[in-house]
Amino acid sequence: MKKFHYDISIEAKTESEADAKMTALTTLAQKLSPIELTKLAHIVKNDPVKTALAKKYLGV
């Protein structure tokens, strides 16, 4: 599979928090298909009830 490089900025309180977010995002990108990622982003953006349930399930 090809690799593509992007320059992005992440909002965070500290650099270590930004690094943690980037690590999590790259893991999601590696493990989920584009369709799954798109659906996840849509739910997080538009469905606060499902997002709250997911956070509760994850313990966060």
C-alpha positions in Angstrom: 0.0 0.0 0.0 1.2 3.5 -0.8 2.0 6.0 1.9 0.9 9.6 1.7 2.2 12.5 3.8 0.1 15.4 5.1 0.9 18.5 7.1 -1.8 18.9 9.8 -2.2 20.9 12.9 -3.9 19.5 16.0 -5.5 21.6 18.8 -4.2 20.4 22.2 -3.2 21.9 25.6 0.3 20.4 25.4 2.6 18.9 22.8 2.3 15.5 24.6 -1.5 15.6 24.3 -1.1 16.4 20.6 1.3 13.5 20.2 -1.2 11.2 21.9 -4.0 12.4 19.6 -1.8 11.8 16.5 -0.9 8.3 17.7 -4.5 7.5 18.2 -5.5 8.9 14.8 -2.8 6.9 13.0 -3.9 3.7 14.7 -7.5 4.3 13.7 -6.4 5.0 10.1 -4.4 1.8 10.0 -7.1 -0.4 11.5 -10.3 1.0 10.0 -11.4 1.2 6.3 -12.2 4.5 4.7 -15.9 3.8 5.0 -15.6 2.9 8.7 -13.6 6.0 9.4 -16.1 8.2 7.5 -19.0 6.6 9.4 -17.2 7.1 12.7 -16.5 10.7 12.0 -20.1 11.3 11.0 -21.4 9.8 14.2 -19.0 11.8 16.4 -19.9 15.0 14.6 -23.6 14.6 14.3 -24.9 12.1 16.9 -24.0 13.1 20.5 -26.1 10.3 22.0 -24.1 7.6 20.3 -20.9 9.4 21.0 -21.7 9.6 24.7 -22.6 5.9 24.7 -19.3 5.0 23.1 -17.4 7.1 25.6 -19.2 5.4 28.4 -18.5 2.0 27.0 -14.8 2.9 26.7 -14.7 4.2 30.2 -13.8 7.8 29.3 
